[in-house]
Amino acid sequence: MAKDLTYINKLLLRYGIYVYDKDMGNMLTLMEMEIKELYSHGLISKEEYIEAVLILKRRKEG
């Protein structure tokens, strides 16, 4: 099963982070910023970080 934005939302919600913006581009950017912060503070694994960044990149391109 391919992971999607639901995976990222669940990952962020584990830390009480809820991201919503009516503009999808802004929302993806905010999600990416939050994911980077979680990773930089050691709260998510490298694998989770890479998976999330790839999902966001695919979503931005498509």
N, C-alpha and C positions, 0 to 999 in steps of 0.2 A: 504494500500500500504506500503510495507516494505521500510524502509529508507536504503540508501546505501551510497557509497562514494560521490555521487552527493550531498546528504544532507550536508556532511562535507565540500565539496568544496564551496557550497553556503554559509555556515556558515562562513568559512574563508574569502571568497570574500567580505562579508559584511564589513570587516575591512581591505580590500585591501591586503589580504594575498593570494598569489598564490603559491602552492606547486607542484613541478614536479621533478621527478627523474626517469630515465629510469629503475632503479631497484625498483620494487614494495615494497620490504621490507624496503628500505631506505625511500621511499615516505611515507609509513604508519608511520614510526617512526617520521619523520619530522612533519607530520600532528598531531600526538599525542602530540608532544612537543608544537606546536602552540596552540592546544586546551587547554592544561594545562595552558599556559601563559594567554590566554584570560580569563579563569576561575579564575585564581589567582588574576587577576586585576579587577575582577568583571564585565567584559564586556559581559559574557554570563551567562545564568541562570544555576542552578544546574541540571535541567532537560535536558537542551541542552548538558551540559558537560557529563552527564551519558549516554545519547543516543549516543553521538559521540564516547565515549570510548568503549561502547558495540559494535558499528558497526566496529570500528577498531580491536577490539579483535576477533570478528567473522571472519573478513577478514584475519587476521594474521593466525588464526587456520585453515582456509579452503583454 
